[in-house]
């Protein structure tokens, strides 16, 4: 390839970067030049990573046998093989049945390698898991926690969340315990008003579970609670000898929460063991809250709003390759957004762009055998689960200053720079050479350095 072709190729790259400039809010940042006021605009490493993911349908979430439940609202990745559970498999709750919001009763198990599915648990009696929303599994995989909106209905047949519960299911797929306001004493008032989000933590030898409430037809939700089970501890009259801590009450519910079709408030949750913080999305106000010391707090804490301005954030998870937060957001679109724990949006990608808004609910992320990122999300419009996979191997980005200095981020290689050398004109762009063979630098006068 001669120098004219090289310049043409780099200009094509620069044209794509220029078109991306209006997307500053979703992760395109200016590079500060090391010794000059002029700079090159380039996407963030997080945006590069999200853009690199290939997206494909993994499986249908409609059970092959029994009731044709729909609307997959959550995803949990099995951490350890035990009973019917296989490490790496996915558990997906179906919130609706074939016709009615909140009437689903099935939890599907999905093999992410083959796409094969089976029913892990189904509530045939209509008492334990009606309207399963979210799932949490502790690291030992000895119990599965399922938040259920509940079987109570109003005069119109709408599920109201008035008898919400948390079902505790064994790895064998059998029901162990049920936590409700009726059989669980000493839980705070309102703590069972439309149970929704679920999360688990394991820190300093202590395992805890968390849930949120999105409200019901009788009372508002807006609470975040921690449950500390102690199966072998002193008998205290509670299921699994559990104790409880109210982390927050009165978070916005937007005046909604009257039934399964419009429940809103604190929704998705994820615990970060690196800083003992619980992150909670609230789709009634578009915010993400951080609860510090969530695993160790003995009383309510004041949550910090780390980000606001999302449309309708649902589930949230941690990007295991960089520690950022991944959020699915879908009231007016279907977007996957990446936000740092300090509250900076660094990447965004539209998912299922041809579908109606409101498709995205379940979300989880893991690393593959090669350390590459894998994201799973559910599509409630098509009742499917998707897998987004990044290529294994090199990941990261290069940035260049106007003096020719090159900076490498991630595990991309450094192949030299023009920093410290005399240039006839400033460098204005950088582009990867074909076949990962380094990079090209383009100067304003048409010069190319490789």
Secondary structure as UniProt FT lines:
FT   HELIX           3..20
FT   HELIX           21..26
FT   STRAND          28..30
FT   STRAND          41..43
FT   HELIX           45..52
FT   STRAND          54..60
FT   STRAND          70..72
FT   STRAND          76..77
FT   TURN            83..84
FT   TURN            87..88
FT   STRAND          90..96
FT   TURN            101..102
FT   STRAND          106..110
FT   TURN            112..114
FT   STRAND          117..122
FT   TURN            130..131
FT   STRAND          132..137
FT   TURN            139..140
FT   STRAND          143..148
FT   TURN            155..156
FT   TURN            162..163
FT   STRAND          165..170
FT   TURN            171..172
FT   STRAND          175..179
FT   TURN            181..183
FT   TURN            185..186
FT   TURN            189..192
FT   STRAND          195..203
FT   TURN            204..205
FT   STRAND          206..213
FT   STRAND          224..228
FT   TURN            231..232
FT   HELIX           239..241
FT   STRAND          243..248
FT   TURN            254..255
FT   TURN            260..262
FT   STRAND          266..272
FT   TURN            273..276
FT   STRAND          277..282
FT   TURN            283..286
FT   STRAND          287..292
FT   TURN            293..296
FT   STRAND          304..307
FT   STRAND          313..318
FT   TURN            320..322
FT   STRAND          325..329
FT   STRAND          335..339
FT   TURN            341..342
FT   STRAND          345..350
FT   TURN            353..354
FT   STRAND          360..367
FT   TURN            369..370
FT   STRAND          373..379
FT   TURN            380..383
FT   STRAND          384..389
FT   STRAND          396..400
FT   TURN            402..403
FT   STRAND          406..410
FT   TURN            419..420
FT   STRAND          427..432
FT   HELIX           434..436
FT   STRAND          439..443
FT   TURN            444..445
FT   STRAND          448..449
//
